[in-house]
Amino acid sequence: MKIVFMGTPDFAVASLDAIVKANYDVVAVVTAPDKPAGRGQKLAESAVKKYALANQIPVLQPEKLKSPEFIEALKSYQADLQVVVAFRMLPEVVWNMPPKGTINLHGSLLPHYRGAAPINHAIINGEKESGVTTFFLKHEIDTGDVIMAEKTAIEHDDTAGDLHDKLMNIGAGLIVKTLDAIASGSVTEQPQPMSDDLKHAPKIFKEDCKIDWNKPAEQIYNLIRGLSPYPTAFTFLNDKTLKLFKAEVEEKEPGIAAGGFLTDGKTYLKFAAKDGFIKLLDIQYEGKKRMLIEDFLRGMRL
């Protein structure tokens, strides 16, 4: 099988590497155009592009996925199958091109958590398990027929970063299993159930990251975990932004108004929620680098 792989971030590299190591014929990679990054705003290559170049795999970086030049270049590779992991939405002319179709790896147990941010939303909602799913692409986003899925537990202190790494590695194995089934002709597909009570995973915006201290402590704790390390939950302290990467719940009546804080100026800083405290452990104050709370308090008078 000739395969074209489509993906951009580190999450996708694990799957691409697994496909290459399983001796599948990856004839080309499609990834995002180079983008300015860092203080110098130098053009940075995607993680997938770096891997492809290091492994002598041709790279396509279309600005527009419907451009005639890109469509012709893609056709020239005569792929039997396309594999998509952490890439943008494809037009039908692209996903419908290969004879064996286009498969996608999604970071949730479909049909739940369709959308752009499945890893974040699973933790924000306090889920105890998540997983990865492979499916064939069709018109509506993340709704194609399911091929395989694999579950993993979400621990109580897992962040979105922790779950990302778990799913990245499990997903790489699942992609290879899926390709093996397609190659051997033993693949089975299950239509996704359509229901009104499905959980969704829409894109996260800045206003979604602001902490509402009137909510229960456990809910705030899950929000902090679900947005760590990126895009990061935040609050305000002395009119400056305070990002929260890690915290813990202290279950006792706050005794002060929600949003108020207590500190000994040395070892702890905790904010009052509706029914308890959120004790900060790992933070970043506006204009400063990320640090542990003890280091922050050492250089700060509150």
C-alpha positions, 0 to 999 in steps of 0.5 A: 500500500502506498500511503500519504500521511497528513499531520503537523504536531508532535502528536502526529510524529509518533504515528508517522514513526510507527507507520515507517517502522512497520515498513509501510510505504509512506510516499509523501507527507502533507503538513502545515506551511512553515510559520514564524516562531519565537522572538526572532520570528524565524520560519519554523518547520512543523514536527512532522516536516522535520521527521519527514526530511530526516527520513527522506520522505517528500513533503507537501505544504499547501496553503490551500487544500483545494488549490489545483497545484496541490491536488495535482501534486497529491494525485501524482503520488498515486496513494492507495490510502491516506492517513490523517493525524492532527491535521486540518479539515480536508475537502472532499476532493482530497479525502475521497482521492485514494481508492482505499479511502482516508483514515483519521486518528482522533484523540477520544472514544468516538462518538464522544468528544468530536471536535478540535480539543478532545483531550482538554475537554475530557479532563475538564469534564472530569472523565475517568477514561479516554482513548483513541479511535480510528475511522474513515473520513466522510463529510461531517467532521469526526463522524465517519465509520469507526474502525478501531478504538483503544481505551486508557485511564485518566488519573485524578492528577493527569493534565492535558499534557499527560493525557496527550502523551498517553494517547499519542503513544497508544494512537501510534500503535492503533494506527499500525493495527488499523493499517494491518487490518486494511492491508489484509482485507479484514477491516470491519467498520461500525457506523457511529451512533447519532445522539443528542446527548453526545459530549462535544470538544469545541475549540477553546478560546481565551474566555474559556480559560478564565477561572470562575471562583464561584464554581465548586473547587473540583470543577476548577481543579479539572479546568486547571488540569484540562488546560495545562500546559496549554492554553492554561487556566488563568486568574488575576492577582494584583490586576496581573494575569496569573496562569495556573499549571498545577494545583490541588483541592483543599476540602474545607469551608473557605470562610472568605468570599470566592476569589479571595486568597490566603497566603503565609507569604512563604509556602502556600497561596490558595484561592477560595472557591465555592466549597473549598480552596484551590492551592496553587503549586505551579504558576506563571505570573505576568512578566515572569517565567513559570515557577513553583509557588514557593519560588514565586512567594519568595520574590513577591509581597502579597 
